[in-house]
Amino acid sequence: MFGIKKNNKVSEKNVNNKVSEKNVNNKVSEKKANNMSKIICCTFLALLLVVTYTTKVNGSSLKNSKYDLSNQFIRFHVIANSDEDKDQQLKYAVRDVILKRSAPILAESSSLEESRKILKELEPELIKDAEKVVKDWGEDYPVVFDYGVFAFPSKSYGNIVLPAGEYEAVKIKIGKAEGANWWCVLFPPLCFVNIEKSTSIEVDGKKAVPIDYCSPKNYDVNQNAKINLEQTLEMINVAELDINKNKQKENSEKFDFFFLKLMK
């Protein structure tokens, strides 16, 4: 009997040790991810400062600079079909599914070449995922995975501003791709280490849209709320017009009464 109690205590102690060890491992992993994110940000900012300073001092373009950014970074852009509210929300939903698929892999990339290889391998899956999201939203837009070197205007991601120039980039084009886009830096994997954090940062001065915020269900709920609000406001406007008409009628009747009284 005493032997059983002793064994139970030993088992309980082993379980507690395993739980503690798991918690420690989770904290270590989280710390490593945070450290990796800081290293990436510092490297990115340092390189960007060198390029910007060199360009200003020499008066040369980014394209002609020996610090050509198109050979240093890979940008990531998701371009909406249009600027209509539904198309913009769909853009974020496509962004989310692509980040979820590619982030765990790209976050481990240590070079441009490795990232390029990963992108090439992921392309069919990313297109398939994006097309499914588009279909779930009730649209039949085509999705194009466009990878190359493109000219971009100056753009901001939080406190980071990339000067205008030519950059290597992945463009996910939805439909006509005529709407505003969401963008970030794919390599170094600035947006792919912690996608919850990266999607909560303002892009080009626009309010951040967190991951998983946009969905067909949420859109329908918001649209119904918007319609109800518009209908309520319309009812209020109609009621105010009726009140104003009644007041005008009352004032007119009072004026007629006093005018007739004066005439007498």
N, C-alpha and C positions, 0 to 999 in steps of 0.2 A: 504493500500500500504506500509506504514511504517512497519506494522506488518510483512508483507511478507519479506521485506529486513532484518528485525531483525531475523526472523526464518532462512533465508538463511545463515546469519552470524553465527548463533548458530550451524547449520548443518555443515558448513565449519570448524568451530572450533572443533566440535566433531570428524570429519574425520581426521583432523590434529592430534588430541589427540590420536586417535586410531593408526595412522601411527607411531607416536612417540613411543607409547607404544609397538607396534610390533617390532620396531627397537631396543628398549631397551631389549625386551625379547630375540631377536636374539643374541644380544651382550652378554647377560647373559648366554644363552645356549652355545655359542661359548666359553666363558670364562670357564664355567663348564667343557666342553669337554677338553679344554687345561689343566685345573687344574687336571682333572682325568688322562690325559696322563702323566703329570709330576709325579703324585703320584705313578702311576704304574711303571714308569721308575725308580724312586728312590727306590721303594720297591724291584724291580727286581734286581737292581744293588747292593743294600745293602745285600740282601740274597746271591747273587752270590759272592760278596767279602768275606762274612763270610765262605761260602763253600770252596772257593779257598784257603783262608788263613788257615783254619782248616786242609784241605787236605795236604797242603804243610808242615805245622808244624808237623802233626802227621805221615806223610808219608803213610797215608792210601788211599785206593782207594775210589772213589765216591760211589761205590756199597756198601762198608762196612761202610761208614761214617754215623753217626747219622743224618747228614744233607743231606741224600740221595736226589739228585735232581729229581729222578723219582717220588718222593712223593711231590714235590713242584711245578713242572711246567708241562704243556702239550705243546709239540712242534707240529708244523704244517708243513708238507712237501708235495710238489707236485713234483712228479718224472716223467720226460719225457720218452717217448718211446725210444728215442735215442738222440745222440748229433747232429743229422742232424739239419740244420737251421730251417726247417719247424716244426719238432717235438719240438724244443726248444721254438719256438714262440707259438705253440699250448699249451705248458705247461703254459705259462703266461696267455693265454686266459682262460684256465681252472681255474687257480689261481684267476683271476679276478671275474669270475662268482660265485665262492665259497665264496670269501670275501664279495661280494655284498649281497649274500643270508644270510650269517651267522654273519657278523660283527655287524649289529644293535642289534642282540640278545645276542651274546657273550660279547659284550662291556659292557652289564649291569650285567654280572655275577660277583658275589662277593666271590665265593668259587670254589674249585676243583670239589666238588660233583655236584654243580649246572651246571658247564661247562660240566661235563661228561653226565649229564642227557640231556642237550641241544644237545650235539653231537649225542647221541643215537636217539633222536627224529628227528634230521635234516638229518641223514644219507641217507634215501631213496631219499629225495629231492635233496641233494647235488650230489648224483650219477646220478640222472636224469638230472640235470642241466649240469653236466660235460659231460655226454654222448651226449647231444644235441650239445654242443660246438664242440665235436670231429666230429660229423656228419656234422655240418656246415662247417668244414674244409675239408670235403671230405674224411675222414678216417673212418675206422670201428674198431678202437682199443677198447678193453674192458677197463672199468674203475673200479678199485678196491678200496674200502674204508677199509683200514687196521688200526685198532686201538689196541694198546697194549704197551708193554715196549720193547724198542729196544736199541741196542748198537750203539753209534754214535762216530765218530772221533771228534776232536776239530773243531768247526765251528764258524764263525764270522757273526754278523749282525750289520753293521755299526761299531761303536766302542765297541760293546758288543761281548765278546768272551766266548762261553760256552766250558768248558773243556770236553775232551773225557769222556764217561761214559754211563750209562744206563738211558734212559729218557722215560717217558710216552709220546706217540706221536700219531698223526693221520697222516697216509701216504696215499695220493691220488696217486695211481699208474696208469699210462696211458700206455696201451699196454704192452710191455715187461719190462717197467720200468728200462731200462738200461742206460738212459741218466742222465745228471746233474739235480739236483733238486733245487727248490726255497724253502726256509724255513723261518720260523719266530716262535715267541712264541704265542701260542694260549691262555694260561692262565699262569700268569696274562695277560690280553688281550692287549699285547704290540702292536700287528699289527691290532687290531680290533676296536680301538677307532677312528683312523683317517687313513683310508685305502689309501687315496691319499698320505699322508706323509709316511706311512710305506712302500709303494711300490716304493718310490723314494730314498730308502736307499740301499747302496751297500750290497750285500750278498756274503760272502766268497771272498771278494775282486773283485767281478765281477761288471761291470757297471749296475746300476739300470735300470729296465725296468718299467716305470710308468704304472699305471692302464689304461686300454683301449687303450694302445699303439699298441697291437698286434690284428690283425683281418685278416680274409681271404682276404678282399679287399686290405688292406695295404700290405699284403704279396705278392699278385699278382702284385701290382704296383711296389713294390721293386724288385720282381723277373724280371719283364719286364725291369726295369731300369738297373738291373744287367746284363741281357742278352744284352741289347743295348750297355752298356759300354764295355762288353767283345767283342762284334762284332766290335765296334769302335776301340778298342785297337788292335784287330786282323788286321783290315784294315790298321792301322798305321804301324804295324809290317811288313805287306806285302809291303806297300809303301816304308818303310825304306830299306827292302831287295832289292827291285827293284832299289832304288837310289844307294845303295852300289854296286850292280852288274854293273850298268851303269858306276859308278866311276872306278871300277876295269877294266872294258872294255876300258874306255878312257885312263887310266894309262898304260894298256898293249899296246894299239895302239901307245901311245906316246913313250913308251920304244922301241917298234919295229921300229918306225920311226927313232929315234936317233941312234939305233944300226945299221940299214941299212946305215944311213948316214956316220957313222964312218967307216964302212966296205969299203965304196967307197973311 
